[in-house]
Amino acid sequence: MSNELEFLSRRVAAGKMSRRDFLGRAAALGVAASFANTLLGSAARAAGPVKGGTLKAGLVGGEATNSLDPASFLSQVPFNFGKCWGEYLVRLNRDGSLENRIAEEIGASDDGKTWTMKIRDGIEFHNGKTVTAQDVAATLERHSDANSKSGALGVMKGLSAIKADGKEVIVTLSEPDADFPYLMADYHLIIQPNGGKDNPSEGVSAGPYKVTVNEPGVRQGGERFENFWGGDKMGHADQVEIIVINDATARTAALQSGQVHLINRVEPKIVDLIKNIPGVTIQNVAGRGFYPFNMFCDTPPFDNNDVRMALKLAMDREEMLEKILRGYGSVGNDFPINKAYPLFSDDIEQRKFDPEKAAFHYKKSGHSGPILLRTSDVAFPGAVDAAQLYQQSCAKAGITIEVKREPGDGYWSEVWNKQPFSLSYWGGRSTQNQMYSTAYLSGADWNDTRWKRPEFDKMVLAARAELDEAKRKAMYRDIAIVMRDEGGLIVPFFNEFIDASNDKVAGYEKHPAAELMDGYALAECWVAA
């Protein structure tokens, strides 16, 4: 039976049999659809990429305020489109290692404070200019400048000096950091001509596609860059296009009808329904992403730790995981790290739903009256339902939550990181240092809980400088406990990334770092024959 299916899967890859007929034959043989789809994926990869066609994705996470300036990227559409036209110094592999891209080699001094990156020869920008060490240095300078408001600013503040010398870029850090190369994989750090200092929103880099369409909040697209340096690994379709579809039902309908080939953020509650759609495959993978409830620690009533503790204890994580994520995830513990990180400590006590203890802390805080919680469909799949479920669990502790449903367009520019209690999402980062530095250091531009503790900053900086892994793991354990017990972060669960593709897509390989193959699906997949 397996030999027959393998033979038929190769016929599908060669365009001699339809995917629907193959799945029908597999069902007749009693083979599960998931296994049959795995065979198809393997056959497609073995057959090799097919050039041509237009690959389309329907994505949530696009707004009229979006810009092509990589410093401003904060939602899914800019993230995914940036991986089409942008090129980076390094990128994160599926196994957690790094792949050198524009940086051909990276080396460090013995003390971990000076890092030298050799810039690869022969890489061309979309405007015809050659990528130089000066362009790389200028990019790092721009994103480390507080005036840039870059989303990478939190991880770039440790750079004390940046210098281009021939084909090399030499970076000096204020403190040692063994993870420095991983910081360079931050998705904001697209290498641009003169670092983007002249025109950061031009959309010019050295990625596999050139920007041809830029209609923020509507659609974005590109055409294959013929002088792309990276060979045949990327840039298979003639054109790529992202259509902004923030409504979950409309997104699913677009996939089913063939209007798009890929969608992100499939709601867990409809996964089983989508699995039954002929020619559609669910692509889910666990990783470091989480869906938080953010409280501003510098804004009443959340500036009172008893209020924060009451709201954490009033969260029924197990119920939330079951009813909102339908099991496609794992419970959180009010800090942004899970077992996907190498230096994670699994012996930290798991916080449980405790309405009596929550009521104790709430009464102790002296606060009374309703607490406003803002949410939106674009915050994460099921975010509105999650807010309402949380409202019910808080009521059991005598805490009144008022839920306000905000419109999707404008949520990331007007609500997230602007309002004191709201729902959000994080895709996680390559290392613990990068996660804490991006979002929880006092001066981080994306500090969306207004967590500003000099003592906590010192702990993160000390862990960053520690080169002994055992000592570093112990330090991160202490950091996690402090954030868990004092921070403004409520983490009910870590999510799985749930995408879906139809039978016109080949070459999809799941990546635990982020949705849609860490954003590279459009760049690396191809239109099936």
Secondary structure, 3 states (H helix, E strand, C coil): CHHHHHHHHHHHHCCCCCHHHHHHHHHHCCCCHHHHHHHHHHHHHHHCCCCCCEEEEEECCCCCCCCCCHHHCCCHHHHHHHHHHCCCCEEECCCCCEEECCEEEEEECCCCCEEEEEECCCCECCCCCECCHHHHHHHHHHHCCHHHCCCCHHHHCCEEEEEEECCEEEEEECCCCCCHHHHCCCCCCCCCHHHHCCCCCCCCCCCCEEEEEEECCCEEEEEECCCCCCHHHCCCCCEEEEEECCCHHHHHHHHHHCCCCEECCCCHHHHHHHHCCCCEEEEEEEEEEECCEEECCCCCCCCCHHHHHHHHHCCCHHHHHHHHCCCCEEECCCCCCCCCCCCCCCCCCCCCCCHHHHHHHHHHHCCCCCEEEEECCCCCCCHHHHHHHHHHHHHCCCCCEEEEECCCCCHHHHHCCCCCEEECCECCCCCHHHHHHHHCCCCCCCCCCCCCCHHHHHHHHHHHHCCCHHHHHHHHHHHHHHHHHHCCEECCEEEEEEEEEECCEECCCCCCCCHHHHCCHHHHCEECC
